[in-house]
Amino acid sequence: MTDSDPLPTAEFVHHTALTVPDLDEAVAFFVKVLGCEELYRKGPFGDPDGDSMKRRLGVHPDAVAELAMVRCGPAMNLELFEWDAPDQDETAPTLADNGATHIGIQVGSIDRALSVLSNREDVEVLDEPQTNDDGPTAGLTYVFCRTDWGLMLELLEAPDSLPYEQTTDGRLFDPATSLS
């Protein structure tokens, strides 16, 4: 295997994971606000007498975690972690920080979705929706929101087709076409 070879036997992305400050609060948000389904919980787990947490997960040896797995729509498994670690940085990263993340949620109507989110006390809508005027995603409208615990959400409303589709056979996942 060379550096340019893909990972052997890789089939698909199984899940994405996020660290949250309060597991119950995060699960409730994903289930009640985004319509995800809670599948299971695990923990707490740690290794109070050893260093397996550091060896296996790269965290402080005394770290303890609980997790919940939620399924969001037909194609996303999301693992939520709540950590208790002596060296934990509780500052939420900005989108410009290395390792930062956000979740993009495609919606049929960005205005209807914002009418719900903008009335929630635990969500801040950043700016107004923006529509890309040119480039590979011309016509796509988006807006970013932030939960009070730091999760960045991007709402996206996409036109029936995007300009990049004229130059490649590859397509972004779309349950209407990808699962048929």
C-alpha positions as CSV (number, residue, x, y, z in Angstrom):
1,M,0.0,0.0,0.0
2,T,1.3,3.5,-0.9
3,D,0.3,6.9,0.4
4,S,-2.0,7.3,-2.6
5,D,-3.9,4.1,-2.1
6,P,-7.3,4.2,-0.4
7,L,-7.9,2.4,2.8
8,P,-8.3,-1.3,2.0
9,T,-11.8,-2.7,2.6
10,A,-13.3,0.7,3.6
11,E,-17.0,0.5,2.8
12,F,-18.7,3.7,4.2
13,V,-18.6,6.2,7.0
14,H,-20.2,4.4,9.9
15,H,-20.7,7.5,12.2
16,T,-19.5,10.9,13.1
17,A,-18.9,11.8,16.8
18,L,-19.3,15.0,18.8
19,T,-18.3,15.9,22.3
20,V,-21.1,17.6,24.2
21,P,-21.2,19.2,27.7
22,D,-24.5,17.5,28.7
23,L,-25.4,14.2,27.1
24,D,-29.1,14.3,28.2
25,E,-29.5,17.9,26.8
26,A,-27.8,17.0,23.5
27,V,-29.8,13.8,23.0
28,A,-33.0,15.8,23.7
29,F,-32.0,18.4,21.2
30,F,-31.2,15.9,18.4
31,V,-34.4,13.9,19.0
32,K,-36.9,16.8,19.7
33,V,-35.5,19.5,17.4
34,L,-33.8,17.6,14.6
35,G,-36.0,14.5,14.6
36,C,-33.2,12.0,15.2
37,E,-33.8,8.6,16.9
38,E,-31.9,7.6,20.0
39,L,-30.6,4.1,19.5
40,Y,-28.5,3.3,22.6
41,R,-26.4,4.6,25.4
42,K,-23.2,3.3,26.9
43,G,-21.2,4.1,30.0
44,P,-19.9,5.5,32.1
45,F,-16.6,4.0,31.1
46,G,-13.0,4.7,32.1
47,D,-10.0,3.1,33.6
48,P,-9.4,4.4,37.1
49,D,-6.4,2.1,37.8
50,G,-4.7,2.2,34.4
51,D,-3.8,4.1,31.3
52,S,-6.0,2.5,28.7
53,M,-8.1,5.6,28.1
54,K,-4.8,7.4,27.1
55,R,-3.6,4.5,25.0
56,R,-6.9,3.7,23.2
57,L,-8.5,7.1,22.9
58,G,-5.7,9.7,23.4
59,V,-7.4,11.4,26.4
60,H,-6.3,11.9,30.0
61,P,-5.8,8.5,31.8
62,D,-8.4,9.5,34.4
63,A,-11.0,10.5,31.8
64,V,-14.5,9.0,32.0
65,A,-17.1,9.1,29.3
66,E,-20.7,8.3,28.5
67,L,-22.1,8.1,25.0
68,A,-25.3,7.9,23.1
69,M,-25.8,6.9,19.5
70,V,-28.5,8.6,17.5
71,R,-29.6,8.2,13.9
72,C,-30.4,11.3,12.0
73,G,-32.4,10.6,8.8
74,P,-31.5,7.7,6.5
75,A,-27.8,8.2,6.3
76,M,-26.2,9.6,9.5
77,N,-25.3,7.9,12.7
78,L,-24.1,10.4,15.3
79,E,-22.2,9.4,18.4
80,L,-22.5,11.9,21.2
81,F,-19.9,11.8,24.0
82,E,-20.0,13.5,27.4
83,W,-16.5,13.5,29.0
84,D,-15.3,14.1,32.5
85,A,-11.5,14.7,32.2
86,P,-9.1,16.6,34.4
87,D,-7.5,18.4,31.4
88,Q,-10.8,19.0,29.5
89,D,-11.0,22.3,27.6
90,E,-14.7,23.3,27.9
91,T,-14.4,26.2,25.4
92,A,-16.4,25.4,22.2
93,P,-14.2,25.7,19.1
94,T,-15.0,28.3,16.5
95,L,-15.4,27.1,12.9
96,A,-11.9,28.4,12.2
97,D,-10.3,26.2,14.9
98,N,-8.5,23.0,13.9
99,G,-10.7,20.0,14.6
100,A,-13.9,22.1,14.7
101,T,-17.0,20.7,13.1
102,H,-20.5,21.6,12.1
103,I,-23.5,19.6,11.0
104,G,-25.2,20.5,7.8
105,I,-29.0,19.8,7.7
106,Q,-30.7,20.0,4.3
107,V,-34.2,21.4,4.6
108,G,-37.0,21.9,2.1
109,S,-37.7,25.4,3.3
110,I,-35.0,27.4,5.1
111,D,-37.6,30.0,6.1
112,R,-39.8,27.5,7.8
113,A,-36.9,25.8,9.5
114,L,-35.6,29.2,10.8
115,S,-39.1,30.1,12.0
116,V,-38.8,27.2,14.5
117,L,-35.1,27.6,15.4
118,S,-35.2,31.4,15.9
119,N,-37.9,31.0,18.5
120,R,-35.8,28.6,20.6
121,E,-33.8,30.1,23.6
122,D,-31.0,27.5,23.1
123,V,-30.3,28.4,19.5
124,E,-28.7,31.5,18.0
125,V,-29.3,32.1,14.3
126,L,-26.2,33.8,12.9
127,D,-27.0,36.4,10.2
128,E,-29.6,36.0,7.5
129,P,-29.7,33.2,4.9
130,Q,-27.2,33.6,2.1
131,T,-27.5,32.3,-1.4
132,N,-24.3,31.4,-3.4
133,D,-24.3,33.4,-6.6
134,D,-21.6,31.5,-8.5
135,G,-19.3,28.5,-8.3
136,P,-20.1,24.8,-8.0
137,T,-22.9,25.5,-5.5
138,A,-24.6,28.5,-7.1
139,G,-28.2,28.6,-6.0
140,L,-27.6,26.9,-2.7
141,T,-29.0,28.9,0.3
142,Y,-27.5,28.4,3.8
143,V,-27.5,29.9,7.2
144,F,-25.4,28.9,10.3
145,C,-26.9,28.6,13.8
146,R,-25.2,27.9,17.2
147,T,-26.6,26.0,20.1
148,D,-26.0,27.5,23.6
149,W,-23.6,24.6,24.2
150,G,-21.5,25.3,21.1
151,L,-22.8,23.0,18.3
152,M,-22.7,24.7,15.0
153,L,-25.6,23.8,12.6
154,E,-25.8,24.8,9.0
155,L,-29.2,24.7,7.4
156,L,-29.1,24.3,3.6
157,E,-31.8,24.6,1.0
158,A,-30.6,23.3,-2.3
159,P,-32.0,23.8,-5.8
160,D,-33.0,20.8,-7.9
161,S,-29.5,20.8,-9.4
162,L,-26.1,22.4,-8.8
163,P,-23.6,23.7,-11.3
164,Y,-20.9,21.1,-10.3
165,E,-23.2,18.4,-11.6
166,Q,-22.4,19.5,-15.1
167,T,-18.7,18.6,-14.7
168,T,-18.8,15.2,-12.9
169,D,-21.0,12.1,-12.5
170,G,-20.4,12.2,-8.7
171,R,-23.2,13.4,-6.6
172,L,-23.8,14.5,-3.0
173,F,-25.9,12.1,-1.0
174,D,-29.6,12.8,-1.5
175,P,-32.0,10.2,0.0
176,A,-34.5,10.8,-2.7
177,T,-32.1,9.6,-5.4
178,S,-29.5,7.7,-3.5
179,L,-31.8,5.2,-1.8
180,S,-34.0,4.4,-4.7
